[in-house]
């Protein structure tokens, strides 16, 4: 992970878990500080600059990373160097919005993703613009002869967020919102870059189930067989949920049986119960849904990290309900 991405990730981790060990300067949101304070803090680490001198000196360098190397002793303690770098990075970002390298671009992309995750819809257009610019960056590098996977790996290393996971969740939400043309564009743009293509193939299936049911069902069957073969629990859950929209009852039950064998925690079992309750509603099995809802209520009282292995009888109860519900 690149230096700025690392500190962005550390700050996000600190926000999620206050027990995360970090010094205040490592997890501070420098975006909210007045620029005068940024210069004052630079002075405390031995760099005396103002806007004019910063602007003049920076003309000799192409990025805040190069500028930091020029201003700081290469023998500096890493913590001292990084503290100064974070200040230089933020000042550069504000003074020279047109002088953007990959670290600066990915910092802005991380910022837009964070706003989106917080439910801030006022900046959705900025996020969409950032994703469009990301495609331009990726395509330009590939057009210049770079390997698509290498370019993607570099971009991911420059982002604090798990970019591939975010894209999957974001596109899935766009599918639910029926933004079909935008989804199609995103899938076309990113499918050649991402590492785990099966997840994006699943998104394509969900899109097709909205727009062309027959093709979607054909591709869903192929992904069902892939799920059975690979036994990837997270992927199995996503395929299982998608089978409610386009698969058969036989496929649903077979994959649910496989998931049951892979379960470890109570949280995973609750996920399975939730999808199975939806299955019962889908096929108008009121009695089966009530039985599963009863199990959901019971298991919701158990810590999600607990092992589910002692509850094998409840797992078998669910599977028996599924098997008996097939028409």
N, C-alpha and C positions, 0 to 999 in steps of 0.2 A: 504494500500500500504506500502511495506517495505521501510525502510529509504533511501537506495540508489536509489531505483526505484522512490521514491517521488522527489528527487532532479534531477534525469534524466528527469522526466516528466516536472518539473518546468523549466528546461533549454530549453527543446523543446518548451514549451509554450512561453517562452521569445523570442525565435527565430522567432516564428510565430506572436507574438504580442509584439512589443517593449514597449507597455504601461503596460505590466504585472509588478506588484509590486514585486521586489525581490532585495536583496543585491547582490553585485557582486560575493561574494564567493559562494552564493547559486546556481548560474547559470553558473559558469565557467566550461569550458571543461578541466578537470584536465589531460586528456590523452595527451594534447599537451605541458604540462609543463615539463621542464627538471627535472630529479629526484632530483638534487641538490636544486632546488627551492622548491620542496615539503618538503624537510627536513628543509630548512630555514624557511618556513612558520610554520612548526610544532614547531620550536623553538619560534616563536612569540606568540604561544598559550601555551608556558610553557613546551614543551616536547623536551628535548635535546637528539636526537638520530642521529646516522649515519648508513650507510649500515650494518656495522659489528654488532653494538649493536642492531639494529632493527632485524637483522637475528637471533642473539643469543636469544634475549628475546622472539621472536615469536615462538620458538620451543615448548614453554609451552602451546600454544593455537592453536585451530583448525581453526580459522576464523578471519578475520579482525574485526568482531563484538565483539568476545570474547576478542581479543587483546585490542580493544578500551576500553572496560569495565575495563580491568585490568590497563590500563594506566591512565584512567580518573576518577576523583572523581564522584561517583554516584550522588552527590548533585550538580554537575555542572549545570549551566544554559543550557537549551536545545540547544540554538543557539551556545554556546561555544562548547558543546559536539559535535554537528553535524559538525561544522567547522573542528574540529580535526579529527573526524571520516572520513570525505571525503578525507583528506590527507592520513590518515593511510590506507584507502581502496585502494587508487591508488598506494601507495608504495608497499603494499602487492601484488597487481595485477601484478606489474612489476617484483618484486623480486622472487615471488613464483608461476610461471604460472602452476605448477603441483598441487598446493594446492588450489583446487577450491571447494567452497561451492555453494549453490543455488544462493545466492546474486551475487557472482562473475560470475557464468555462465550466469545468466539473464542479468547482465550488459553487457557482451559480446554479447549476443543475441540482446539486444537493440541497441548496436553499429552497428551490422551487418544489422539490419532492417533499421536503420537510413541511412546507406550508400546506401542500396538498394533503399530507398525512394528518395534519392538524385540523383538516376540514375547512381550510380557507379557500373558498370558491372564487374570491375576488381576483386571485392570481392564476386562475386556470389557463387563461390565454398565454400568460408568460411561460407556464410549464409546457404547453403545446408548442410554443415557439422554440423553447430550448430543445425539445425532442426533435423538432424539424431540423434545427441547426446541428444536432448530434448526427443525424442521418447524413447531412452534407459533409461533416467532418469525416465520418467513416468512409463514405463513398469516394471522397477526394483522395484519401490515403490509399485505398484499394486501386483507384484509377492510376495512381502514381507507382503502382507495382507492389505495394505492401500486401502481406497475407491478411485476409479478412479476420481470421481468428487471432492473429497477433495484435491487430489494431483493436479489436474488441477487448482483449485481455489488458491492453494498456489503458484504455478508457475505464474499464472496471477497476483497475488498480488506482485510478485517479479519483474515484468516487467513494464517499463514505458509505453510501447506501449500497445494498446488494442490487445492482442495476437490473439484472436479469429477473430477479424476483419482483422488483417494483413494476417492471414492464408487464409481467404476467398479470399481476393484480390489477394494474391500471387498465389493461386491455380487457380483462374480464369484466371490470366495472362498466366499461364503455359498451360491451356486448349487452349487459343487463339494461343499460340505458337506451338500447336499440340505435346506437350511433354506428350503423353497419358500414357506411362508406368510410368513416374514419378508422374503424377497426380494420377493414380490409387494407387500407393504406399503411397502417402501423405494422400489420403482419407481413406485408410485402417488403417493407423497409428493413425490418429487423430479423426476419427469419433466417437470412443468410449469415448473420453474425453470431447469434446466440449459441451457447455451447450445448444446452440440452434441448434439442429441437423437438422432442416428443411433446413437451409442454406447450409449445407454440402450435404444433400440429393439433393438439387438443383444443386450443383456442379457435383454430380454423374450423374444427368440427362444430364447435358451439355456434360460430357465425353461420355456417352452412345450415345448421338445424333451424336457424331463423329464416334463411333465404332460399335454400334449396334442400328440402328435407331428404330426398332420395340420396343425393351425393353425400350429405352429412352422415346418414346412417351407414353407408358403405365404408366411409373412412373411420367412423366410430367403431365398427366391427374390427377393423385392423388394429386400432389402438386398444381395444378390449383384449385381443390376443397378445399384444405387446405387454400389457399390464400383467396378464396371467404368466407370461414367460419371465418377466424381469423381477416381479415381486418387490416393487418399490412402493412402500406403504403410502407415502404422501401422494404419489401419482395415482395409486389405486383408489384412494379416497376421491380424487378429482374425477377419475373416470367413472367411478360408481355413481357419483352425483349426476354426471352427464348422461348416464344410461337411463335415468328417469325421463329424459327428454327425447331419446331416440333409440334406445336399445330394447332388448327383450327382457321379460321376467327371468328367463333361464340364465341369461348373461348376468343380470343383477345378482341373482342368488349365488351363482358360481363365484363371482368376484367378492361378494360379501363373505363367503366361506373362506376364501383365501385371506382376506383382511383379518378375519377372526383368528386365523392361525399366526398372523404376524403381530397381533396386538401385544403391547407391553404395559402401557399405563392406563389408568382410569380415564385420563383425558382423551386418549385415543378411543377408548370404548364409548365414551359419551359422544364423540364425533360419529361413530358408527351408528349408535342408537338414534341420533338426530336424523341422519340420512334415511335410516330404516323407517322412522316415523313418517317422514315425507313420502317414502315409497308406499306405505299403507294408505296415506291420504290420496295419493295419486291413483291408486287402484280401488279407492272407496271401500277399504277394509276397516270399518270403524272399530270392530272388536280387536283386531290386531294392533291398531294404533293406540287404543287405550292400554293394552298390555305393555306396549313399548314405552308409552308415556309414564307408566307406573315405574318401570325400570329407570327411566331418566331421573325421576324424582328421587329414587333411592340412591342412585350413584352420584347425583349432584352433591350429596352430603359428604362424599369421600374426597380427600385431597387429590387433585388431578395427577400429581406425580406418583401416587401410589401404584404399586404393581397390581395388575388386574388378574394375575394368574390364579388367585384364590377364588375368583368368581367364575370359574369355568361353567358352572351350572347355568348362570345367567346368560352367558354367551350362547350356550346350546339352546336355551329357551328362545332367544332371538332368531337363531338359525332355523329352529323348528317352525316358528311363526312364519318365516319367509318361505320355507319349503311348502308349508301347507296352504300358503296364499296363492301359489301359482295356479293360473287358470289354463 
